[in-house]
């Protein structure tokens, strides 16, 4: 299953990077959000670390929607979705492959969003940057697991972008809140109270949607349009 998932992920990455449109749109949207929020500050005013972390994760969440719309539209546009379903590999390999490729694309986008947050929102990385990095990695795992699952749900829908956004954002609230609370420490020297509990929420979120993806993906992706 891992070998098939890796092959699907590499195929998706080659196609997305060759076209460039999906990743570029996601990057531009995220950067635009960060820049627009920077304009809300008065001259010389600095945004709070928690506010900066919130904007970083908001940009990441919108970026995620565009990434998974792009990843799942590859087979949909070419009519090859059922080819993947008929391949002699577990159907969960498709979910895992899409999650892996989405994770790599999201990390690339966040490597751009982080310096943009520092520059435009007047932040600086503190000595707690390692905790912030751990938070980003853990949160991204759950985000891509959910995004890959709901990307399959949106296939065949006339307004799949809207459907993915409507379903995805409410479910992301717990992990985004945890990411904002703990991630704020990366921009300040004070770690938020209850850091371990917030990280526990992220871990539970990851476990929930990793398990849900394994169980439900075949039904969602192989169902009738």
Steps between C-alpha positions, in 0.01 A plus 500: 500500500782742585674431169180570305430812708851630432454444126169690503654783701795531260264498202286776653802712590643475149169603344432786743852640479505463120179700467584732787152651512366325809798572722545855370136584566525360853817699570355823362180464702690439823739788440211728412325417829816572699560827316140620535501433875828690528322807362260496796783608730579862576841634398755367749247268662594133544249218489481271802669159467165323530351718226796427272469127567127518420570664163771244421259212561217674315726531195596134536136389520397686185811373327399146595164533324663604173763226527245220537270639236801484267615153608161336460414683180794330325318168458156661479597721205658211311234243587753270663355473850362152435838399366641558847214305654567203271873497570616189694580698814295585810275799433639659816825542306330778303399680819847462650674604177286812470563577868877467455511721191271752669723501808809579295323776308359649821844500663645677196226763527560543874871552436387806306226606743728495807751763382212702357335495844825611663558782250149636444365451851811616686577171675822323593574137579563439869705234674182287501508461120554125535166460680336705225658277235378186677152650517499577128610148407249329729214724395581458131470122530140525618417778255618302196334180624168685519561694178574182306186335636270793420665550162363160405156601627494809279575314177225496241333803655427801283626737771765282663707800615206635698413157640857436614521842667161471673577157647872546565517823699261407786683170549836678509401729788653287783837452333515862386427626851772276642742605228433868570535470876822300494639664186479841665789389719724487195458878466544577869711386791199383701356156446125483526351342811385144441734442205500122558119490494488696171753263346287212629201644312707509182611139555140387556390686186774326299406156632129558435530598136781259416274221621194648329687529171603135507146384573287734288712602203408204280130573545534872428737475203339198339140610546275610219523863384 
